[in-house]
Amino acid sequence: MTTHTVTTATSDSAAAGRETTGPSGRHRVAIVGCGFGGLFAAKRLGHAAVDVTVIDRSNHHLFQPLLYQLATGILSEGDIAPPIRDILRHQPNTNVVLGEVVDVDLDAHHITVDTFGLRSQIPYDSLIVATGANHWSHLLGNMLLLWVFGQAIENAFGSRMYVSFYLVCGTAASIAQYLVDPNSTVLNLGASGAVAGVMGGYLAMYPTSTISIFVWPLSLFTGRDLRVPAWLMLGLWFAVQVILGINGLSEVGNMGGVGYWAHIGGFVTGLVLAPLVRPGVRDSLRTA
Ligand SMILES: Cc1cc2nc3c(=O)[nH]c(=O)nc-3n(C[C@H](O)[C@H](O)[C@H](O)COP(=O)(O)OP(=O)(O)OC[C@H]3O[C@@H](n4cnc5c(N)ncnc54)[C@H](O)[C@@H]3O)c2cc1C
């Protein structure tokens, strides 16, 4: 469950000369997304002295773990996807809005909601963003890279040292991301910085080994993979991270999505650290 919380103290709002409450005189909490994260937040605030607005692009809360039972016909759609308004109907302080949040103005403290093409703005004092996670391709990509490059490093280091190396690279990656964007309110989750460290370590130790890449759909038709040296593939990957990282510098303070500077920090750490851990191992591997 991924819940990002952006909470601004009322005193900040007052200092900024902005209204800090709605017409009811109470603190306004906007919750974007009503999956598990948003729903639990809304329920916890059900008896608090605040005005809650829950915004979701669908009118129902989907209980995803029961999708299997739905697929096998044990349950019906209504059993696992009750209307959000129905679930929260006993909370007089809660208003449910159907629509997609398309913009959040952190300075003006309002969010823009698109409801079937009609745009409206909802002001807030505190904002809870609980829109779930959908970076599956990123996650799967990380797992693939870890599988390809991690085995050789683990074999070279031994399992215990490999875990320590992985954690050090991950920590360095987080620090790098923090240093570039220290005021970011976006949670920094994920292991891609540590995976980048493994890739950096691989480049340091096996730069001329050959990497086979399945290029869709070319490899499908030709029955052959593209074979490139590790230095080329990893060098290009790193160059792309640097370009995208520099590109994202214009969004410092509001960086989200992929932490390119974590990738860069992790990669450089792995590149420097790996030869220190196993100084004797270099280019003893030909193919990955
Ligand atoms: C098949 C399956 C089985 C699972 N089984 C388990 C299990 O057994 N145990 C377990 O712990 N976890 C399980 N999970 C994972 C679990 O369901 C998720 O971790 C959880 O639902 C995430 O909750 P969430 O609130 O973070 O996000 P979500 O449930 O994804 O909710 C996000 C909500 O935000 C809304 N939203 C997104 N963007 C916007 C926007 N711009 N504007 C307005 N609304 C928006 C969406 O409509 C959605 O309602 C399973 C998942 C699946 C798919």
The ligand as an SDF file (V2000), in Angstrom:
LIG
                    3D

 53 58  0  0  0  0  0  0  0  0999 V2000
   -5.0310   -9.3670   -7.3460 C   0  0  0  0  0  0  0  0  0  0  0  0
   -4.4530   -8.6560   -6.1600 C   0  0  0  0  0  0  0  0  0  0  0  0
   -4.3510   -9.3110   -4.9440 C   0  0  0  0  0  0  0  0  0  0  0  0
   -3.8050   -8.6800   -3.8340 C   0  0  0  0  0  0  0  0  0  0  0  0
   -3.7400   -9.3410   -2.6480 N   0  0  0  0  0  0  0  0  0  0  0  0
   -3.2400   -8.7040   -1.5620 C   0  0  0  0  0  0  0  0  0  0  0  0
   -3.2070   -9.3740   -0.2980 C   0  0  0  0  0  0  0  0  0  0  0  0
   -3.6090  -10.5100   -0.1600 O   0  0  0  0  0  0  0  0  0  0  0  0
   -2.6970   -8.7000    0.7510 N   0  0  0  0  0  0  0  0  0  0  0  0
   -2.2320   -7.4020    0.6290 C   0  0  0  0  0  0  0  0  0  0  0  0
   -1.7740   -6.8340    1.6160 O   0  0  0  0  0  0  0  0  0  0  0  0
   -2.2700   -6.7520   -0.5530 N   0  0  0  0  0  0  0  0  0  0  0  0
   -2.7620   -7.3650   -1.6350 C   0  0  0  0  0  0  0  0  0  0  0  0
   -2.7990   -6.7170   -2.8410 N   0  0  0  0  0  0  0  0  0  0  0  0
   -2.2520   -5.3630   -2.9260 C   0  0  0  0  0  0  0  0  0  0  0  0
   -3.2520   -4.3570   -2.3570 C   0  0  0  0  0  0  0  0  0  0  0  0
   -4.5110   -4.5380   -2.9330 O   0  0  0  0  0  0  0  0  0  0  0  0
   -2.7090   -2.9840   -2.6690 C   0  0  0  0  0  0  0  0  0  0  0  0
   -1.4510   -2.8620   -2.0410 O   0  0  0  0  0  0  0  0  0  0  0  0
   -3.6400   -1.9150   -2.1420 C   0  0  0  0  0  0  0  0  0  0  0  0
   -4.8780   -2.0040   -2.7730 O   0  0  0  0  0  0  0  0  0  0  0  0
   -3.0140   -0.5630   -2.3780 C   0  0  0  0  0  0  0  0  0  0  0  0
   -3.8780    0.3830   -1.7850 O   0  0  0  0  0  0  0  0  0  0  0  0
   -3.7220    1.9110   -2.0920 P   0  0  0  0  0  0  0  0  0  0  0  0
   -4.7390    2.6570   -1.3080 O   0  0  0  0  0  0  0  0  0  0  0  0
   -2.3130    2.3170   -1.8880 O   0  0  0  0  0  0  0  0  0  0  0  0
   -3.9750    2.0300   -3.6400 O   0  0  0  0  0  0  0  0  0  0  0  0
   -5.2170    1.5430   -4.5330 P   0  0  0  0  0  0  0  0  0  0  0  0
   -6.0230    0.4960   -3.8800 O   0  0  0  0  0  0  0  0  0  0  0  0
   -4.6520    1.2850   -5.8840 O   0  0  0  0  0  0  0  0  0  0  0  0
   -6.1520    2.8380   -4.5860 O   0  0  0  0  0  0  0  0  0  0  0  0
   -5.7800    3.9790   -5.2910 C   0  0  0  0  0  0  0  0  0  0  0  0
   -7.0610    4.7580   -5.5480 C   0  0  0  0  0  0  0  0  0  0  0  0
   -6.6930    6.0190   -6.0540 O   0  0  0  0  0  0  0  0  0  0  0  0
   -7.5590    6.3280   -7.1220 C   0  0  0  0  0  0  0  0  0  0  0  0
   -6.8100    7.2610   -7.9680 N   0  0  0  0  0  0  0  0  0  0  0  0
   -5.6030    7.0640   -8.5470 C   0  0  0  0  0  0  0  0  0  0  0  0
   -5.2190    8.1550   -9.2040 N   0  0  0  0  0  0  0  0  0  0  0  0
   -6.1980    9.0760   -9.0300 C   0  0  0  0  0  0  0  0  0  0  0  0
   -6.3760   10.4140   -9.4590 C   0  0  0  0  0  0  0  0  0  0  0  0
   -5.4650   11.0570  -10.2050 N   0  0  0  0  0  0  0  0  0  0  0  0
   -7.4990   11.0650   -9.1050 N   0  0  0  0  0  0  0  0  0  0  0  0
   -8.4320   10.4450   -8.3490 C   0  0  0  0  0  0  0  0  0  0  0  0
   -8.3240    9.1840   -7.9120 N   0  0  0  0  0  0  0  0  0  0  0  0
   -7.2140    8.5070   -8.2480 C   0  0  0  0  0  0  0  0  0  0  0  0
   -7.8620    5.0070   -7.7880 C   0  0  0  0  0  0  0  0  0  0  0  0
   -9.0850    5.0760   -8.5040 O   0  0  0  0  0  0  0  0  0  0  0  0
   -7.9570    4.0970   -6.5900 C   0  0  0  0  0  0  0  0  0  0  0  0
   -9.2630    4.0030   -6.0850 O   0  0  0  0  0  0  0  0  0  0  0  0
   -3.3490   -7.3320   -3.9560 C   0  0  0  0  0  0  0  0  0  0  0  0
   -3.4560   -6.6590   -5.1890 C   0  0  0  0  0  0  0  0  0  0  0  0
   -4.0060   -7.3190   -6.2770 C   0  0  0  0  0  0  0  0  0  0  0  0
   -4.1220   -6.5860   -7.5960 C   0  0  0  0  0  0  0  0  0  0  0  0
  1  2  1  0
  2  3  1  0
  2 52  2  0
  3  4  2  0
  4  5  1  0
  4 50  1  0
  5  6  2  0
  6  7  1  0
  6 13  1  0
  7  8  2  0
  7  9  1  0
  9 10  1  0
 10 11  2  0
 10 12  1  0
 12 13  2  0
 13 14  1  0
 14 15  1  0
 14 50  1  0
 15 16  1  0
 16 17  1  0
 16 18  1  0
 18 19  1  0
 18 20  1  0
 20 21  1  0
 20 22  1  0
 22 23  1  0
 23 24  1  0
 24 25  2  0
 24 26  1  0
 24 27  1  0
 27 28  1  0
 28 29  2  0
 28 30  1  0
 28 31  1  0
 31 32  1  0
 32 33  1  0
 33 34  1  0
 33 48  1  0
 34 35  1  0
 35 36  1  0
 35 46  1  0
 36 37  1  0
 36 45  1  0
 37 38  2  0
 38 39  1  0
 39 40  1  0
 39 45  2  0
 40 41  1  0
 40 42  2  0
 42 43  1  0
 43 44  2  0
 44 45  1  0
 46 47  1  0
 46 48  1  0
 48 49  1  0
 50 51  2  0
 51 52  1  0
 52 53  1  0
M  END
$$$$
